[in-house]
Amino acid sequence: MINDTNLKQNGGAGSTNYQANSITIIQGVTPEIAKEKALEVFKENFIQLASEAREIASKRAEEIVDRFLSKLLAASPELLCRMKEPSMQYSLYSIQREYAKNGEIATSELLIEILVNLAALPERNLTQVLLNECMTVVPKLTIEQINALSLHFFAFVYKGDDIYQTSLKDYIENYLKPFDSQKQTNIYEVNYMLYSGCVSLNKNSSSFLLNFFHKHTNLFSEGFTFNEFISIVGKSNKLIEIEMLIICPNNPYNFKVFSTDLIAICNTASNFGLNENQAIELWKLNNRITVEILEYHKLDSYEAIYLCELSKNWKGTYISTMELTIVGIAIAITNINRKLGVVLSLDDYLI
């Protein structure tokens, strides 16, 4: 909480002051100066607490500055100069304030990730506006809600090139389970995410399992045999096989065509003298699913059991019918990058 009665500014030699309540713009920045000024801003703006609580808050404020500066310097030492700007100082104070109050590690890490990303965007654009909005929304959410946004992103939004060569089991293990609380989602949590502006509702949507299947049908493919491939192309040709076939991730004894894009398949097929009808037949074979999704719950495979249980946990919460807003996508991606150590680009989803 900001101490509203304290509206003074401190300015030393070579410094310019920005009031909100007390933000000092640093003209020459070192990590030591940046830390000193951040702690000064916190001390002057945070509410005065009783002795024990004050000590805890001050310790947390210093800890968060150390963690932020460490991550900022690791990203690029040149970004330290951004700490001269009032927007960066104010945002860092906002993180200090939230962490001083609740001490929640995961949420503070996410806010640090967002602020480091902001530091790398010197010019105002849509991405910067979104990240600034995330700074205000993230403290309102629990880490379970944030993880739900990331899980929803991987279930219904993600469009990475790696999907095509990933098995359903690996997709579950690497992309869904890290963000799955493995408990039934409370409808009020989903309603609160609606209120926070992270999601909207699509009332025409189906169940989680059906939506996931339609978004990532390729993940359910068991591929086709080599003989089935030959029956379409006519005869064995090593060049065609090298250019067009990959091992099926779900069944190492079967194959898949290199892409789900019909145009790409047609273009490559024509290079080897195959006609359009042959290319279309390969595309159909590529998208063949051996099990109807409505019968999926009857299977006893690891993948079927997990997805049906996940669908059950989300049933009746609207979560299977919600869509991420651009703010929700930004939070989901930042959380994914933080937790999995990957680098997904928000710009790829603002097209």
Sequence and secondary structure as in RCSB ss.txt:
>XXXX:A:sequence
MINDTNLKQNGGAGSTNYQANSITIIQGVTPEIAKEKALEVFKENFIQLASEAREIASKRAEEIVDRFLSKLLAA
SPELLCRMKEPSMQYSLYSIQREYAKNGEIATSELLIEILVNLAALPERNLTQVLLNECMTVVPKLTIEQINALS
LHFFAFVYKGDDIYQTSLKDYIENYLKPFDSQKQTNIYEVNYMLYSGCVSLNKNSSSFLLNFFHKHTNLFSEGFT
FNEFISIVGKSNKLIEIEMLIICPNNPYNFKVFSTDLIAICNTASNFGLNENQAIELWKLNNRITVEILEYHKLD
SYEAIYLCELSKNWKGTYISTMELTIVGIAIAITNINRKLGVVLSLDDYLI
>XXXX:A:secstr
 B TT       TT EEETTTTEEE SS  HHHHHHHHHHHHHHHB    HHHHHHHHHHHHHHHHHHHHHHHHH
 GGGGGGGGSHHHHHHHHHHHHHHHHH  HHHHHHHHHHHHHHHT  S  HHHHHHHHHHHHGGGS HHHHHHHH
HHHHHHT   GGGGG  HHHHIIIIIGGG   S   HHHHHHHHHHTSEEE TT   HHHHHHHHSGGGG   B 
HHHHHHHHSS  HHHHHHHEEEETTEEEEEEES S HHHHHHHHHHTT  HHHHHHHHHHHT  SS GGGGGG  
SHHHHHHHHHHHHHTTSSTTTEEE HHHHHHHHHHHHHHH     GGGG  
